[in-house]
């Protein structure tokens, strides 16, 4: 059969034209992938599905209610967003502390100091060398702990999952080391981990977190307001007190506060299958 003879059918065309065969193969795999994978996005049984129930930011998780810290938001007579539970408050000594939430109560929004620390974490490029997503593999669970759940990142904008690990994963770092250890590690990494290639960050201990670039002020009130527009539930009072809650703290304090909360919000049960 001569090469210039016209193809008799589709199979004959593919056998004659390698580019057509590759294109058809790629198309077939794409369609198969869409058919198999996309429906899983809409099946609650395949994930630790947490949903927002109203415009105020109220959330619920029907299968695993222990994953989220639920509190009810309403508008008062003045149109301000209020809740029966407070995220943080000022104690008798004038210190801003967590109020109605305690470790293990479920995923909650970050406090102003923790959120400022997260911003510094991003500013200093920590995400370049550290991931925050433990994959469901045996070796990772033995080293880092329970695999990460999507619900744990629902208030992260942007999320910090990552994939590159020049340093260890930090998804469950909170509580593993003391505050003093973290400070020393940020100032002189090799003094606590001799084989570390991490650079030092001495300026974090010198700069107030209330200050930003070029002598400007860090406005956490605006920061929390922006987060609320993204679906993170803060009351009007919590937003109004945000700048007061970071007064007197250094950038090092904020960074340590953020690192110490990672992975501590939820008490995960190893006997439960959170996703299939």
C-alpha positions in Angstrom: 0.0 0.0 0.0 1.5 3.3 -1.0 2.0 6.2 1.5 -0.1 8.6 -0.6 -3.2 6.5 -0.4 -6.0 8.2 1.6 -6.8 6.6 5.0 -9.6 4.2 4.9 -10.9 4.9 8.5 -9.9 6.7 11.7 -7.7 3.8 12.9 -5.8 3.9 9.6 -5.4 7.7 10.0 -4.0 7.4 13.5 -1.6 4.7 12.3 -0.3 6.9 9.6 -0.1 10.2 11.6 1.8 10.0 14.9 0.7 13.6 15.8 -2.9 12.8 15.4 -2.4 9.7 17.6 -0.7 11.6 20.4 -3.4 14.3 20.3 -6.2 11.7 20.4 -4.5 9.9 23.3 -4.1 13.2 25.3 -7.7 14.1 24.7 -8.9 10.6 25.8 -6.8 10.8 29.0 -8.1 14.3 29.7 -11.8 13.3 29.3 -11.2 10.3 31.5 -9.5 12.4 34.2 -12.4 14.9 34.2 -15.0 12.1 34.4 -13.2 10.4 37.3 -11.9 13.3 39.4 -14.2 16.3 39.1 -17.2 14.5 40.7 -15.1 13.9 43.8 -15.0 17.7 44.3 -18.7 17.6 45.1 -18.9 14.5 47.3 -18.8 15.4 51.0 -17.8 11.9 51.9 -14.4 12.2 50.1 -13.1 15.1 52.2 -13.3 16.7 55.6 -16.0 19.0 54.1 -16.5 22.3 56.0 -18.9 24.8 54.6 -19.9 28.4 55.3 -23.5 28.6 56.2 -24.3 32.3 55.9 -22.9 35.7 54.9 -21.5 36.3 58.4 -18.9 33.5 58.2 -20.6 30.9 60.3 -19.3 27.5 59.4 -20.1 23.9 60.2 -18.8 20.4 59.5 -21.6 17.8 59.7 -19.3 14.7 59.7 -16.5 16.0 61.9 -17.8 18.9 64.1 -14.7 18.8 66.2 -12.7 20.2 63.3 -14.1 23.7 63.5 -14.7 26.2 66.3 -18.3 27.1 65.9 -19.6 30.4 67.1 -22.8 32.3 66.1 -22.5 35.7 64.4 -25.4 38.2 64.4 -25.9 41.9 63.9 -26.7 44.1 66.9 -29.1 47.1 66.9 -26.3 49.3 65.6 -25.6 46.9 62.7 -22.3 45.7 64.2 -21.3 42.1 63.8 -21.2 40.4 67.2 -20.8 36.9 68.6 -21.5 35.1 71.9 -17.9 33.9 71.9 -14.8 36.1 71.8 -11.6 35.1 70.0 -9.4 37.3 72.2 -9.7 39.8 75.0 -7.8 42.1 77.3 -7.2 40.6 80.7 -7.0 42.4 84.1 -3.3 43.0 83.5 -3.8 44.7 80.2 -2.5 41.7 78.2 -4.4 40.5 75.1 -5.1 36.8 75.4 -7.3 34.1 73.9 -10.8 34.3 75.3 -13.3 31.5 74.7 -11.1 29.3 72.6 -8.6 26.8 73.9 -6.2 24.4 72.0 -8.1 21.6 70.4 -11.4 23.4 70.1 -11.2 23.4 66.3 -9.9 25.7 63.6 -10.3 29.4 64.4 -9.2 32.7 62.8 -5.8 33.9 63.7 -5.4 36.5 66.5 -3.9 39.9 65.3 -0.4 38.9 66.6 -0.5 35.5 64.9 -1.8 37.0 61.7 1.0 39.6 61.8 3.5 36.7 62.4 2.1 34.9 59.4 2.6 38.0 57.2 6.2 38.1 58.4 6.6 34.4 57.6 5.6 35.2 54.0 7.6 38.4 53.9 10.8 36.6 54.9 10.2 33.8 52.4 10.0 31.0 54.9 7.5 29.2 52.6 10.3 28.8 50.0 12.0 26.2 52.2 9.2 24.9 54.4 5.9 23.3 53.5 2.8 23.1 55.6 1.1 20.0 54.3 1.7 16.5 55.7 0.9 14.0 53.1 -0.9 10.7 53.9 2.2 8.5 53.7 3.5 6.4 56.5 7.0 8.0 56.7 5.5 11.5 56.9 3.0 10.5 59.6 5.8 9.0 61.7 7.9 12.1 61.3 5.4 14.9 61.4 2.1 13.5 62.7 -1.4 13.2 61.3 -1.8 14.1 57.7 -3.1 17.6 57.0 -6.8 18.3 56.3 -8.2 20.9 54.0 -10.3 22.4 56.9 -7.1 23.3 58.8 -6.2 25.8 56.0 -9.7 27.3 55.5 -8.7 30.6 57.0 -5.3 30.8 55.2 -5.2 33.3 52.4 -3.1 32.4 50.6 -2.6 28.8 51.9 1.0 27.7 52.7 0.9 24.1 51.6 4.0 24.1 49.5 6.0 21.2 48.1 9.7 22.1 48.6 11.3 21.0 51.8 14.8 22.3 52.2 13.7 22.4 55.9 11.1 20.2 57.6 7.4 20.5 57.2 5.9 23.0 59.8 2.2 22.0 59.7 2.3 20.6 63.2 5.2 22.6 64.6 3.2 24.3 67.4 4.1 23.2 70.9 7.0 21.0 69.9 9.6 23.5 71.1 9.6 26.3 73.7 9.3 30.0 72.8 13.0 30.4 73.8 14.0 27.7 71.4 12.3 29.4 68.5 13.9 32.8 69.4 17.4 31.2 69.5 16.7 29.3 66.3 15.7 32.5 64.5 18.7 34.4 65.8 21.4 31.7 65.5 20.0 28.6 63.7 23.2 26.5 63.8 23.5 26.9 67.6 20.4 24.7 68.0 20.5 22.7 64.8 24.2 22.4 63.7 23.4 20.9 60.2 20.8 23.7 59.4 21.3 25.8 56.3 18.8 28.3 57.5 19.9 32.0 57.6 19.6 34.1 60.7 16.9 36.7 61.2 18.3 39.0 64.0 16.3 42.0 62.8 13.0 40.4 63.9 14.0 40.9 67.5 14.9 44.6 66.8 11.8 45.7 65.0 8.4 46.4 66.6 5.6 44.5 64.8 3.5 47.7 64.8 6.0 49.3 62.4 6.0 48.5 58.7 8.2 49.5 55.8 9.8 53.0 55.7 8.5 54.0 59.1 4.9 53.4 58.3 2.5 51.8 60.8 1.2 48.3 60.4 -2.6 48.6 60.5 -4.0 45.3 61.7 -7.5 46.8 61.8 -7.4 47.0 58.0 -5.7 43.6 57.8 -8.5 41.9 59.7 -11.1 43.8 57.7 -9.6 42.5 54.5 -9.5 38.9 55.9 -13.2 39.2 56.7 -14.0 40.2 53.1 -12.3 36.9 52.2 -14.6 34.9 54.5 -12.7 34.8 57.8 -15.1 35.6 60.6 -14.1 38.4 62.9 -16.5 40.5 64.9 -16.4 44.3 64.7 -14.9 44.5 68.2 -12.1 42.2 67.3 -11.3 44.2 64.3 -11.4 47.5 66.2 -9.0 46.2 68.9 -6.5 44.6 66.4 -3.9 47.4 66.6 -4.0 47.4 70.4 -3.4 43.7 70.5 0.0 44.0 68.9 1.3 47.0 70.8 4.7 46.5 72.4 5.5 43.3 70.6 8.4 42.7 68.3 8.4 41.0 65.0 10.1 38.1 66.7 7.1 37.8 69.2 4.7 37.7 66.3 6.7 35.1 64.3 6.9 32.9 67.4 3.2 33.3 68.1 2.4 32.1 64.6 4.8 29.2 64.7 3.4 28.0 68.0 -0.2 27.9 66.8 0.6 25.7 63.8 -1.2 22.4 64.1 -2.6 23.0 67.6 -6.1 24.1 66.7 -7.6 20.6 66.2 -7.3 17.4 68.2 -7.4 14.7 65.4 -8.5 11.2 66.2 -6.3 8.5 64.5 -9.2 6.1 64.6 -11.3 8.3 62.2 -11.0 8.4 58.5 -11.3 12.1 57.6 -11.1 11.6 53.9 -11.4 8.7 51.5 
